[in-house]
């Protein structure tokens, strides 16, 4: 019996050490080429009111509550949501906005688990096209590292970014 307990303790210790040694950095980035200039793309990213048209981060369920606060767009704009069905609860705030070039957002998810993300959109002009790069960065605590091992958060987040960028491309390219 003692040998079994020692083996289980050693196995548990090994798992804890393995998880602890994993990187605490979470980074996901995806990009898309949009057939419009950055001056057409930028307003769709810089204004949370327009996110519902394209972003999976702003498409809550029918029973969700959402609110806008702060500046109407650009630095200081705030979007809050509470959605028990799909997105949990949290807040996004634009902390930096460079006309037609970059938007940086701090996202604080409060439910179902507390997570703080640094999100950036970088727009690079290429003739009459724009490359949009959407990045999400966060620091993982022990629970975050373990959860990432069990269900790859990077794959799930990457799928959300890809879906959002595809939708952004469609919405922006329909703009005259």
N, C-alpha and C positions, 0 to 999 in steps of 0.2 A: 504494500500500500504506500509506504514512504517513497519507494522508488518511482511509482506512478506520479505522485505529487511533485517530486523533484523534476521529473521529466516534463510535466505540465508547466511548472514554474519556469524551467529553462526555455521551453517553447514560447511561453508568453513573453518572457524577457527578450528573446530573440525577435519576436514580432515588434515589440515596443522599440527596440534599438533600430530595427530595419526602418520603421516608420519615421523615427526621429532623425535618421540620417538622410531622408529624402529632402530634396530641395524645398525651401519654403516659398519659392517663387512660382507664381502661376501667370502664364502669359499665353494669350491667344491673339492671333492677328489674321485677318482675311482682307482681300482687296477685290475691287471690281473696276472695270473701265466703263465710264458713263459717256455716252455720245453727246455730251453738252459741256460747255465751259464751266469752270469753277464758280463763276458768278451766278449760274443757274442752280448748281448743286448745293452750294453753301447754305442758302436760306432754309432748305429742307432739314439740315442738320442743326443749324443754329437756333431754331425755333421749336421748342417742345410741342407747341400746338400742332405742328405738321408731322410729328413722329407717328401719330396714330395711323397715318396713311401708309407707312412703310416698316416701322420697327416692331419686331417681336417683343421688345422691352416695353412697349407702350400700347399693347393690345390686350387689355384685361378682359375678364369675363363680364357677362351682362350685369352681375350684381356688384361689381367692383365700384369703389369710390376713387375718384381722381381729383386733383386740385393743382392749380398753377399759382405760383407766388413769385414775389421778387420782380425783377425786370421782365418785361414781356418777351424779350429774346436776348440772346447773347449773354455775356458775363453777368451773373447774378440771377439768371432765370432758374426757377425751381419747378420741378414736377414731382408730385407725391402721389402715391397709390396705396390702396389697401384692397387686396383681392385674395380671399381665402382659397378660392378655387384653383388658381393657376400661378399667379406671380408673387404671392405673399404680400408683404408690405414694405415700403421703403420710400426713398427720396433720391432724386438726381438733381445736381446743381451744376450749371455751367460755370466753371471757374476761370476759363480763359477762352477768348474768342478772337482770332486773327482773321480779318476780312478775306474771304475766299481761299484761305490757306489751312486753318486749323481750328478745331473746337476741342477743348479739354473739359471733361466732366468728372465729378466725384459722385459715385453712386454708393449709397448706404442702404443695404437691404437689412431690414429688421426682422422679418419673418420669411421663411420658416427657420432659417439660421442667420445669425448676424454675419454679414460680409461687407467689406468696404473695398470698392474697386476704383481704380483710376482708368478712365476710358478716354481714348483719344481718336479723333478723326483727322487724318491728314489728307489734304487735297493737293494733287500735283497736276499742273496743266501740261497737256501734251497735244499741242495744236488746238483743234476744236474739241478735244476729248479731255476728260479728267479721270485720273486714277484716284480712287478713294480707298484709303487704308483705314480699317477700323481695328483698334487694338484694345484689349482688356488686360490689365495687370492687377495682381493682388498678392498680398502676403498670406501664406497659409499657416495657421496654427496646427497643433498636433491633430486635432479633429479634422481639420481641412485636408491635411496630408492623408489621413486614413480614408476619408471619404473619397478623395481623388483616386486612391488606389482601387477602391471597390467599384466605383462607377466613374469612369473617366470624365471629369468635369470639363476637361479641355475639349473632348470630342463633342459634348453636348453644347458647350458655349460656342465652339466653332460652327456647329450646325445652325445655331441661332444667328450668328454673325453672317453666315453665308445666305441664309433665308432673308435677312434684313437687307443685305446689299443687293440681292437680286430684285427685291421689291423696290428698293430705292432707285435702282437703275430704270425699272419700268415706269415708276411714277415721274421721275425727273425727265426721262426721254419723251414722255407724253406732253410735257410742258413746251409751249411754243416760245 
